[in-house]
Amino acid sequence: MVTLIGKTQHDIKRGEFMAQRFYNNTGNSKVGEAIIIAEGLLTPNSKMIEAIKNKKDFKYDSGNGSHIASELLEARPIVRINFYRSKWPWSAAIGYVNSNDSKNMYLNSRKIEALTISDIVGWVLHEWSHLQGFHHGTGRTANYKTEDKCLYSVPYYLSENVSKWFTISK
């Protein structure tokens, strides 16, 4: 059972309080469950949106927490989540988005078995934020994850904190 601010997975699946942003093009049930959770977190009164609104500083992205929350909540075309198979089995990449294609996100099929639902939700929100125009920063270290970026860039803030905003119980 998934719980988001007093709502259960049953309430979420009925779509009582969310706009559809993601389409599971993988057929994978873990991806499907992660999408349901991500959709629930991308609602105006979710714990995630409240945390973003209350955050004073996202130094890698312009705007205050309220502005960033509004950008994340803005309705956009539905994004398809697709599998791709990385060329290299040792690749650390979970997935990616292409800045020239705002309608698709790509999840590495070589990683799916090792990922938890929370990992996938974090990835969905991280990549979704890129499609909304948020980045890791600029310069030579823009593509490297640092503790500073986990605190102050929208993509890493979402993926690193996602487990604080929902629970899964058996």
Secondary structure, DSSP 4 states (H G I P E B T S, - for coil): -EEETTEEHHHHHTTTT----EEE-S--HHHHHHHHHHHHHSSTTSHHHHHHHH----TTSSS-HHHHHHHHHS--PPEEEEEE--SSTT----EEEETTEEEEEEEETTTGGG--HHHHHHHHHHHHHHHTT--S-SSTTTTS--HHHHHHSHHHHHHHHGGGS-EE--
